Amino acid sequence: VHPKAKNEAQQKIFDKIVHETLAIPQTWETQLSAAGQKQYKDPAEKEAAFREKWETMITSGKIGYMALLRNLRNILNANIEAKAFQMAMQKLADPAKVHKSKQFPFRFLAAYRELEKEKGIRVPYILDALESALEASARNICGFDYQTRVLIASDVSGSMYQRLSPKSKMELVDVGLVLSALMKRSCLSAITGVFGETYKRVQLSTRGVVANVQMLKSQSVGYSTNGYLAIKDLVKTKTIVDKVLIFTDCQLYNSTAWSRETIEHWWRKYKKMAPDAKLYLFDLAGYGQTPLNVLRDDVYLIAGWSDKIFDVLTAIEEGSSAIREIENILL
């Protein structure tokens, strides 16, 4: 290509690119790469050099949030000084930086699971910081205050145990359980449960997102996807809630295919008990053709996943355009 500079300053940059004299940016990648290319007399000297680089990047604030999250094991193994380590953990747990980082909540869970395998006296401090970061990603959600009664049902059936990508260690079930645990933390009056072939209510603390995820995932409810059982349980126990949230991949077939028991059937029965209740189905696998489908005036299908689904919930509850909110998120 033959770009034309718009001014003299840009022309100088173009000239440096042509003559290969453009300065290398001082990022954490380039600094560590430069340190790795040096010749060292012994391993101890190399370790000291990398430790110094990590300390400098952390204390100078030149390492970004994503880079910090991805390099926790390297920082741990570098055995940096206490002051730098403390600064790194404060940055990792800072709610403002968590929100600004735009990291998906399950990223913190993935990092937690990797780091808990490590040994060392500093590991618990990293796990605490990751727990704080994960909890900070739970926002105040419109329509889900302390007075709102909510049922949160998570799909842990066989189809949910698919990886998010070929290289990812996280599964779709982890996404659903993280979002469920975050929602639980935001609601005082919330019933939580999991379903597969059967349905089971699970008592959870309002704190400890990681522990709650593990608690939900450890429940044995079979491999079928009888999601209707969560609503059927509300009918049978005569439990009144304002909103029902079901996190699933929407492969909601019944193991007894010849029966007429479906989500629609039991939702109609439940509406006779709780006429103002609303049902939110979260299609985490994104099989739906649209990001939001209003199946009825009280039933919503939301396709896809991230912490931004809470923004979509807020838009629905406030009566504004959820589609416009989705478009803003995508932009």
Stockholm file with secondary structure:
# STOCKHOLM 1.0

chainA/1-331         VHPKAKNEAQQKIFDKIVHETLAIPQTWETQLSAAGQKQYKDPAEKEAAFREKWETMITSGKIGYMALLRNLRNILNANIEAKAFQMAMQKLADPAKVHKSKQFPFRFLAAYRELEKEKGIRVPYILDALESALEASARNICGFDYQTRVLIASDVSGSMYQRLSPKSKMELVDVGLVLSALMKRSCLSAITGVFGETYKRVQLSTRGVVANVQMLKSQSVGYSTNGYLAIKDLVKTKTIVDKVLIFTDCQLYNSTAWSRETIEHWWRKYKKMAPDAKLYLFDLAGYGQTPLNVLRDDVYLIAGWSDKIFDVLTAIEEGSSAIREIENILL
#=GR chainA/1-331 SS CCCCCSSHHHHHHHHHHHTTCCCCCCCHHHHHHHHHHSCCSSHHHHHHHHHHHHHHHHHHTCSCHHHHHHTHHHHHHHTCCHHHHHHHHHHHHCHHHHHHHTCCHHHHHHHHHHHTTCCSTTHHHHHHHHHHHHHHTCCCCTTCSTTCEEEEEEECSGGGCCBSSTTCCCBHHHHHHHHHHHHHHHCSEEEEEEESSSEEECCCCSSCHHHHHHHHHTCCCCSSCCTHHHHHHHHHHTCCCSEEEEEECSCCCCSSTTSCCCHHHHHHHHHHHCTTCEEEEEETTCCSSSSEEEEETTEEEEESCSTTHHHHHHHHHHTSCHHHHHHHHHC
#=GC SS_cons         CCCCCSSHHHHHHHHHHHTTCCCCCCCHHHHHHHHHHSCCSSHHHHHHHHHHHHHHHHHHTCSCHHHHHHTHHHHHHHTCCHHHHHHHHHHHHCHHHHHHHTCCHHHHHHHHHHHTTCCSTTHHHHHHHHHHHHHHTCCCCTTCSTTCEEEEEEECSGGGCCBSSTTCCCBHHHHHHHHHHHHHHHCSEEEEEEESSSEEECCCCSSCHHHHHHHHHTCCCCSSCCTHHHHHHHHHHTCCCSEEEEEECSCCCCSSTTSCCCHHHHHHHHHHHCTTCEEEEEETTCCSSSSEEEEETTEEEEESCSTTHHHHHHHHHHTSCHHHHHHHHHC
//
